[in-house]
Amino acid sequence: QSLERFRMEARTASAINHENICTIYEIGEHEGRPFIAMELLEGEPLSARLLARPFTNDQLLDVAIQVADALDAAHRKGIIHRDIKPANIFITSRGRAKVLDFGLAKLAKEHEQVAVAIGATLDSPMLTSPGATVGTVAYMSPEQARGEAVDARTDLFSFGAVLYQTATGRLPFDGPTSAVIFHAILEKNPAPPAELNPMLPPQLGEVILKCLEKDRDLRAQSAAELRADLKRIKRGSSSSGKVTTASGVQAPRLQPSSSADLPSAVEAHQQRRVHRRIILSIVISVNPLSMHISKLTENGGAIAGAISPDGRYAAFIKRGAQLSLWVKQIATGSEAQVVAAAAAPGWFGNRRPTFSPDGNYIYYEHSDPTSSDGEIVLYSVPSLGGTPQRILDDVDTAVAFSPDGKQMVFGHLDAGHGNKPQLVVANSDGTNRHVVAEREALAVGDSFLSWSSDGKFIAAAQYQLTKDGLSSVLIFTPEGALVKSFAYSFLVDGIAWLPDSSGMFLQARAGEMNLRPQIKFQPYPSGPLQNVTNDLSEYRNITVTADGKALVTVQEQESSAVFIGSVPPKLPGEIKLSPTPVTQGQADGGWVHWSHDGKIYYQDNALHSFRMNPDGSSRTQVPDRETVGLYPMSCGTDALVFAKFRDNTLNLFRQDLTTGEMKQLTFERDAEGPICTKDGKFVYYIDYFGPDLKRISSAGGQPETIAQGVASGAALSPDNRRLAFFQATEHKKTIVVQDLDGGNKIFFPTVGTTHSPGWAPDARALILAKATGAGSNLFYQPLDGSKPTQLTHFDSEPMGIADYSFSPDGKQIAITRGRVNDSDLVMFSNFR
């Protein structure tokens, strides 16, 4: 069928001669292999363009008119494309749109003579029979989803979905599975495009929704009609009779044209108020459609970074044989190492560096080389190089400066049951440290804060995970008084004020984006939330220049897979990994577990979980195709345990594999990292609002606290007699090994450890993933405290270990490896 589709595409496209359809010059065969000679196009597909930078309204209309013209030409020939999507629309370097891939094209019944002319018949195998659904799910029309006959209006629906995504950065119909997407296409209406992009001409939003009508009789009836609508909008947007502001928003005419048009005093006052509101909205909003994105680094190894207030320099943590701190001069592209790896061996903590307001110093965090416990310390160094100075100990977030540079603010948590995270202010030299506020789950994890340029406000994120929302942004005075809060249905990890305090950029993780970090904009003190990014990349760290014209962030492309390795009969010894992964997804295996029944459980970056055989066969989504389940693992012989979001909380559920029945086990706000005993009777997990390690019966009931201050997932020894976990104590993290009842504790340092501890199959050692060179490797750490032995040597390419799990017999290991050189600093400009 692939060969037939190849031939069909060639014949179909060659029957149409149009400047917006890729030209086919020859169809032939060479040495038994078919080929198509087609027009050489230079540029990029729309799918790639959407990931790189948005369109202005004029650019969007230009492309839309060209595609509508191409569809009109095809439809007049009786050809329905049936797979209109961003990947099948090519934008040349000169801005010309070209429609590609007619491999799914179907000929309308009223044009059978055209089929004969191009050598196809209506019963050709690639001309889908009734009941089949061919095309790309997210862009399918309702009639395609139902497997019904299609006509030209099918392409208009798909094109409407493309226009919606191009205009708003969001798919009109989305979901974790095909079934969910089909349901949305058939039953749900998308939000009006203007609500997601206030800069969009209202008439364009109406035309897009007209294309997305589920009833074909209410939809745009032809591509020619759509083209005419788009041309009218373009003519109106460029009319000289309308006043356009600098940011492209059309302001209403307030000057009456004659005495008959003079409003009353009340009406004039109302008009002035409306005008002020419009001007205010112009000031506080950003316009992603005019935004330009450029790369600042090309090495693919920028872990974290920031831009200087004057916009001349960027500082970033760079991967290599060891981590190091670099500065790049943006105008010239030259780079210089500021803190060398040899001068500071250890760990930079993955937190972003921060420029002082005058740009003279860079503040960064690094493990204390004099401490065996790997305590993270705040240092400063001259921006162009010099001797680092120790500033402050016990800092749990990146710092943010007051506008005069005399003070800084950061988050801190003294580990211990009942202790709350603190908002701390200190002088820039580390003196006069004092707590100004305490709140539950305030500025935790890799969060970052922001001090407004007028000095009045400090913004910090707080996790909530309640029915009211997942997180909030809290606005404090420098003295710690709460001024305002914004509640959100997504997680906020960091904040960056605009210099005029008219709004904040948020690093956010939303469920509809599968918790991928994206950038949003919140006007201040109020206003509609806007998406700045909405793509498949991940964005971490946000800093803004002092003039508010540029934003810098780390853009990362996630890529990982599950590999199987052989374990030597006796450890320590070399673990040999197969070069070919057993999973095929772009980012599979953020979590991996080799269960007692011999199956491997894992999840992908879309938050889908799967069960498969060790060779990758018999892959099945768990707990089912409709449920988004995290941390899947077998529990006993007949049950599955997994975590699931419900009512904005993350809790553990147990599924009976015989009956399919699901039962909620925990009723926490954030229960993660389950491990199940071999007999399936108990489940251990982390309650991150403790943070505590707890145990609960797999039949349900009240949980029991096993250890407090547990910072990440625990591991059960193969004999189920001991536990290993990270524990946070004041000033440091420690690896703890203890009996189930808390006795016989052993402690190990965490320096360079990148993953929760695991157990060796012989139960005489821990298996630790540690940073080595540009990636990470596994080490065998004997419980007697002797020197660890390296088990893997992944030194030929920059790969990190995301997770690992031994087979029940200890003879094999499943390892999730991800590329760690796909992150770079990027700069956003022209967004206001």
Secondary structure, 3 states (H helix, E strand, C coil): CHHHHHHHHHHHHHCCCCCCECCEEEEEEECCEEEEEECCCCEEEHHHHHHHCCCCHHHHHHHHHHHHHHHHHHHHCCEECCCCCHHHEEEECCCCEEECCCCCCEECHHHHHHHHHCCCCCCCCCCCCCCCCCCCHHHCCHHHHCCCCCCHHHHHHHHHHHHHHHHHCCCCCCCCCHHHHHHHHHHCCCCCHHHHCCCCCHHHHHHHHHHCCCCCCCCCCCHHHHHHHHHHHHHHHCCCCCEECCCCCEECCCCCCCHHHCCCHHHHHHHHHHHHHHHHHHHHCCCHHHCEEEECCCCCEEEEEEECCCCCEEEEEECCCCCEEEEEECCCCCEEEEECCCCCCCCCCCCCCEECCCCCEEEEEEECCCCCCCCEEEEEEECCCCCCEEEEECCCCECEECCCCCEEEEEECCCCCCCCCEEEEEECCCCCCEEEEECCCECCCCCECEECCCCCCEEEEEEEEECCEEEEEEEECCCCCEEEEEEECCEEEEEEECCCCCEEEEEEECHHHCCCEEEEEEECCCCCCEECCCCCCEEEEEEECCCCCEEEEEEECCCEEEEEEECCCCCCCCCEECCCCCCCCCEEEEEEEECCCCCEEEEECCCCEEEECCCCCCCEEECCCCCCCEEEEECCCCEEEEEEEECCEEEEEEEECCCCCEEECCCCCEEEEEEECCCCCEEEEEECCCCEEEEEECCCCCCEEEEECECCCCEECCCCCEEEEEEEECCEEEEEEEECCCCCCEEEECCCECCCCEECCCCCEEEEEEEECCEEEEEEEECCCCCCEECCCCCCCCEEEEEEEECCCCCEEEEEEEECCCEEEEEEECCC
